[in-house]
Amino acid sequence: MPAFSGIELKLSDNRTINVDLAEARLISELKGYAIIAGRTCVDCDENTAIFLEKIDGDQLASQPRDTEREEPPEPQEFAALDELGHDSRSDDRARDRAQADTDGVADVDLSGERFSYPGQYRDYLTKELVEKTRMFYGHCHENSPALLWLTEYRTEKGWVKEEYLLVFRDEGVEHRYNQSRQPSIYYIKNERCRELPGISVTTEP
């Protein structure tokens, strides 16, 4: 059953936005986007996921910028989003199918896109652990508002690491993807980059 919930979530400036997500809750606000956890249906087998909702006319951040900071390490090279072609395990990897132009900055609204909720995922039939995902939000990359997923998932050849990063720029949302290496662990140790606690669930049928 679709989640025509009409839930109102209160933003940091006391305004509210309406969302049609079951069990919706606000995680953070980053550069004009509300970061929301929820499900698109009720009484169904869908797992909780992360959704982005555009806040029209605002440039909000989860936390104020600091004027003094340590210089971050040099950024690593990332593969272009439209050149990936890796195996997608579930619809939660819809973020990997998002459209981006050649410089990596999205020219589309990401409202409604579904992203993985952090946690440990076990196969719903075998109960075998198949994915481990951590998610960070806040100033997690080069002192810019960002969402970061660090994922390990099981394949026939063993465990594979993935990193997926959304950086919220003035000109749009920049997608960065990397497989096998996870260089952004260097950016998650500051207090303005927060980790969303994970859950333990089974995969969707």
URGI-V796155 format. One record per residue. N is the residue number from 1. RES is the residue in one small letter. SS is DSSP state (H for helix, E for strand, L for the rest). D_FIRST is the distance of its C-alpha to the first C-alpha in Angstrom with 1 decimal. Layout:
n=N res=RES ss=SS d_first=D_FIRST
n=N res=RES ss=SS d_first=D_FIRST
This chain:
n=1 res=m ss=L d_first=0.0
n=2 res=p ss=E d_first=3.8
n=3 res=a ss=L d_first=6.4
n=4 res=f ss=L d_first=8.7
n=5 res=s ss=L d_first=10.9
n=6 res=g ss=L d_first=14.2
n=7 res=i ss=E d_first=15.9
n=8 res=e ss=E d_first=19.6
n=9 res=l ss=E d_first=21.4
n=10 res=k ss=E d_first=25.2
n=11 res=l ss=L d_first=27.3
n=12 res=s ss=L d_first=30.8
n=13 res=d ss=L d_first=32.5
n=14 res=n ss=L d_first=30.5
n=15 res=r ss=L d_first=28.5
n=16 res=t ss=E d_first=24.7
n=17 res=i ss=E d_first=21.9
n=18 res=n ss=E d_first=18.5
n=19 res=v ss=E d_first=15.5
n=20 res=d ss=L d_first=11.8
n=21 res=l ss=L d_first=11.2
n=22 res=a ss=E d_first=10.2
n=23 res=e ss=E d_first=13.7
n=24 res=a ss=E d_first=15.5
n=25 res=r ss=E d_first=19.3
n=26 res=l ss=E d_first=22.1
n=27 res=i ss=E d_first=24.2
n=28 res=s ss=E d_first=26.9
n=29 res=e ss=E d_first=28.2
n=30 res=l ss=E d_first=30.1
n=31 res=k ss=L d_first=32.0
n=32 res=g ss=L d_first=29.7
n=33 res=y ss=E d_first=26.4
n=34 res=a ss=E d_first=24.1
n=35 res=i ss=E d_first=23.1
n=36 res=i ss=E d_first=19.7
n=37 res=a ss=E d_first=17.9
n=38 res=g ss=E d_first=14.2
n=39 res=r ss=E d_first=10.9
n=40 res=t ss=L d_first=8.6
n=41 res=c ss=E d_first=5.3
n=42 res=v ss=L d_first=5.6
n=43 res=d ss=L d_first=6.8
n=44 res=c ss=L d_first=7.2
n=45 res=d ss=L d_first=10.6
n=46 res=e ss=L d_first=10.8
n=47 res=n ss=L d_first=13.9
n=48 res=t ss=L d_first=14.9
n=49 res=a ss=E d_first=16.6
n=50 res=i ss=E d_first=19.0
n=51 res=f ss=E d_first=18.3
n=52 res=l ss=E d_first=21.1
n=53 res=e ss=E d_first=21.2
n=54 res=k ss=E d_first=24.4
n=55 res=i ss=L d_first=26.4
n=56 res=d ss=L d_first=28.3
n=57 res=g ss=L d_first=32.1
n=58 res=d ss=L d_first=32.4
n=59 res=q ss=L d_first=33.8
n=60 res=l ss=L d_first=32.7
n=61 res=a ss=L d_first=33.5
n=62 res=s ss=L d_first=32.5
n=63 res=q ss=L d_first=36.2
n=64 res=p ss=L d_first=39.5
n=65 res=r ss=L d_first=41.7
n=66 res=d ss=L d_first=44.8
n=67 res=t ss=L d_first=48.0
n=68 res=e ss=L d_first=49.5
n=69 res=r ss=L d_first=47.9
n=70 res=e ss=L d_first=49.0
n=71 res=e ss=L d_first=48.9
n=72 res=p ss=L d_first=46.0
n=73 res=p ss=L d_first=47.0
n=74 res=e ss=L d_first=47.1
n=75 res=p ss=L d_first=43.7
n=76 res=q ss=L d_first=43.0
n=77 res=e ss=L d_first=42.4
n=78 res=f ss=L d_first=38.9
n=79 res=a ss=E d_first=37.7
n=80 res=a ss=L d_first=36.4
n=81 res=l ss=H d_first=32.6
n=82 res=d ss=H d_first=33.0
n=83 res=e ss=H d_first=35.4
n=84 res=l ss=L d_first=33.4
n=85 res=g ss=L d_first=32.1
n=86 res=h ss=L d_first=31.3
n=87 res=d ss=L d_first=28.8
n=88 res=s ss=L d_first=25.2
n=89 res=r ss=L d_first=23.6
n=90 res=s ss=L d_first=20.0
n=91 res=d ss=H d_first=17.8
n=92 res=d ss=H d_first=18.8
n=93 res=r ss=H d_first=22.1
n=94 res=a ss=H d_first=20.9
n=95 res=r ss=H d_first=23.7
n=96 res=d ss=H d_first=26.3
n=97 res=r ss=H d_first=25.2
n=98 res=a ss=L d_first=25.6
n=99 res=q ss=L d_first=28.5
n=100 res=a ss=L d_first=31.8
n=101 res=d ss=L d_first=35.2
n=102 res=t ss=L d_first=38.4
n=103 res=d ss=L d_first=39.2
n=104 res=g ss=L d_first=35.8
n=105 res=v ss=E d_first=34.6
n=106 res=a ss=L d_first=31.3
n=107 res=d ss=L d_first=31.6
n=108 res=v ss=L d_first=27.9
n=109 res=d ss=L d_first=25.5
n=110 res=l ss=L d_first=23.4
n=111 res=s ss=L d_first=20.7
n=112 res=g ss=L d_first=17.3
n=113 res=e ss=L d_first=18.9
n=114 res=r ss=E d_first=17.5
n=115 res=f ss=E d_first=20.3
n=116 res=s ss=E d_first=20.9
n=117 res=y ss=L d_first=20.8
n=118 res=p ss=L d_first=24.2
n=119 res=g ss=E d_first=25.0
n=120 res=q ss=E d_first=25.8
n=121 res=y ss=E d_first=23.6
n=122 res=r ss=E d_first=24.4
n=123 res=d ss=L d_first=23.5
n=124 res=y ss=L d_first=20.9
n=125 res=l ss=L d_first=23.4
n=126 res=t ss=L d_first=26.8
n=127 res=k ss=L d_first=26.2
n=128 res=e ss=L d_first=28.6
n=129 res=l ss=E d_first=28.5
n=130 res=v ss=E d_first=27.5
n=131 res=e ss=E d_first=27.0
n=132 res=k ss=E d_first=28.4
n=133 res=t ss=E d_first=27.4
n=134 res=r ss=E d_first=29.0
n=135 res=m ss=E d_first=28.0
n=136 res=f ss=E d_first=30.4
n=137 res=y ss=E d_first=30.2
n=138 res=g ss=E d_first=33.0
n=139 res=h ss=E d_first=36.4
n=140 res=c ss=E d_first=36.1
n=141 res=h ss=E d_first=38.0
n=142 res=e ss=L d_first=41.4
n=143 res=n ss=L d_first=40.8
n=144 res=s ss=E d_first=37.9
n=145 res=p ss=E d_first=34.4
n=146 res=a ss=E d_first=32.3
n=147 res=l ss=E d_first=29.3
n=148 res=l ss=E d_first=30.5
n=149 res=w ss=E d_first=28.9
n=150 res=l ss=E d_first=31.3
n=151 res=t ss=E d_first=29.8
n=152 res=e ss=E d_first=31.3
n=153 res=y ss=E d_first=29.6
n=154 res=r ss=E d_first=31.0
n=155 res=t ss=E d_first=32.3
n=156 res=e ss=L d_first=34.7
n=157 res=k ss=L d_first=37.5
n=158 res=g ss=E d_first=36.5
n=159 res=w ss=E d_first=34.8
n=160 res=v ss=E d_first=34.4
n=161 res=k ss=E d_first=34.3
n=162 res=e ss=E d_first=32.4
n=163 res=e ss=E d_first=32.6
n=164 res=y ss=E d_first=30.4
n=165 res=l ss=E d_first=31.5
n=166 res=l ss=E d_first=30.3
n=167 res=v ss=E d_first=33.3
n=168 res=f ss=E d_first=32.9
n=169 res=r ss=E d_first=36.0
n=170 res=d ss=L d_first=37.3
n=171 res=e ss=L d_first=36.9
n=172 res=g ss=E d_first=33.4
n=173 res=v ss=E d_first=31.4
n=174 res=e ss=E d_first=33.4
n=175 res=h ss=E d_first=31.8
n=176 res=r ss=E d_first=33.9
n=177 res=y ss=E d_first=33.3
n=178 res=n ss=E d_first=35.6
n=179 res=q ss=E d_first=35.6
n=180 res=s ss=L d_first=38.0
n=181 res=r ss=L d_first=39.3
n=182 res=q ss=L d_first=37.8
n=183 res=p ss=H d_first=40.3
n=184 res=s ss=H d_first=38.3
n=185 res=i ss=H d_first=38.8
n=186 res=y ss=H d_first=41.9
n=187 res=y ss=H d_first=39.9
n=188 res=i ss=L d_first=37.7
n=189 res=k ss=L d_first=40.6
n=190 res=n ss=L d_first=41.0
n=191 res=e ss=L d_first=39.6
n=192 res=r ss=L d_first=37.8
n=193 res=c ss=E d_first=35.5
n=194 res=r ss=E d_first=33.1
n=195 res=e ss=E d_first=31.1
n=196 res=l ss=E d_first=27.5
n=197 res=p ss=L d_first=27.6
n=198 res=g ss=L d_first=25.7
n=199 res=i ss=E d_first=23.4
n=200 res=s ss=E d_first=23.7
n=201 res=v ss=E d_first=20.7
n=202 res=t ss=E d_first=20.1
n=203 res=t ss=L d_first=19.0
n=204 res=e ss=L d_first=15.7
n=205 res=p ss=L d_first=16.1
